[in-house]
Amino acid sequence: MRTAYILIQRDEIRDPLAPTLRAVPGVITADDVMGPYDAIVLAKHDPFERPVADVVEDIQRLPGVTRALVASVASSVISLVEPADHLARATT
């Protein structure tokens, strides 16, 4: 299982978006934020069963969503490449 943050923009601020985002399959948590993005999601995904692109596609179908930018969590990608005990030894 991997995790990714998804940064979301929408065309106008109406009601909070986070409660709707939390209902999307694969979303662990979602928050409305202020700044260049309107909401942020933490999603879990399986590259073979439900890739992050599927989660993003579901989010982009929501009314008012104009953009969803994915930022994969590096530690979940690194753990697939190197065993965790190897990383622990490298930091000590």
N, C-alpha and C positions, 0 to 999 in steps of 0.2 A: 504494500500500500504506500502511496506517495501523497504528499500534501502540497498545496499551492495556495497562494493568496490571489484573489481576483479583485482587481480595482475596477469600480463601476462608475460610469458617468451616465446621466440621463438628461433629457431635453429640458425638463423643468422640475423644480421641487414642488411636490404636492404633499402627499402623505408620506410617512416613513416607509422606506423600502425594505429595511432589514427583516421585518416579520414575514414578508412575502419571500424573501431570499432564503430564509431558514427552512421553508417548505420544499425547496428544490433538492432532489436526491443528490447526495454527495456533499452537501453543505454542512459543515460542522458548526460554524457560527457565522453570524453576519452582524455588522454594525453600520449605522448611518454615520457619516463623518462630514467634516467641513473642510474645504480646501478644493484642490483641483478635481478631486473625485467625490462622489456623493455617497458611496457605500464601499465597504470592504468585506470580503468573504474569505473564510478559511475553508478550503474544501479538501476532502480526501478522495483519491481516485486510484483506480487500478488501470495501468496502461493497457491491459488486455481486455478486461471486462467492461470497464466504464472509463475511458480516457478523459482527461481534463477538458478536452475539446467538447465532449458531450455535455459536461456541466456548464461550460461557457455558452453553448448553444441554447440550453434551457434558460439561462439567465438572459440572453439577448432577446429571447421571445417575450419577455415580460414587457408590459406597456411602459413606454417612456424611456427604456434603456437604449442608449445610443452607442455605448462602447463598453467592452469588458476586456481588460488587459490582464494577462496571466503572468505571475511571478512565482516560478516553482521554488519550493524550499530547498536550498542547496544541501542541507544535511540529509534530507531524505534521498536525494540523488546520490550523494557520496556514499551513503551506507549500502547502496546497491553495488558499488564498485569495489569497496574495500571492507573487510570484516571490521566490526566495531572494536575488537581487541587490538587490532593493528593501529587504529586511530588513537586509542588510549595510550599505547606505548609511545607513539610519536609526540604526544603532548607532555609526557613526563620526563 
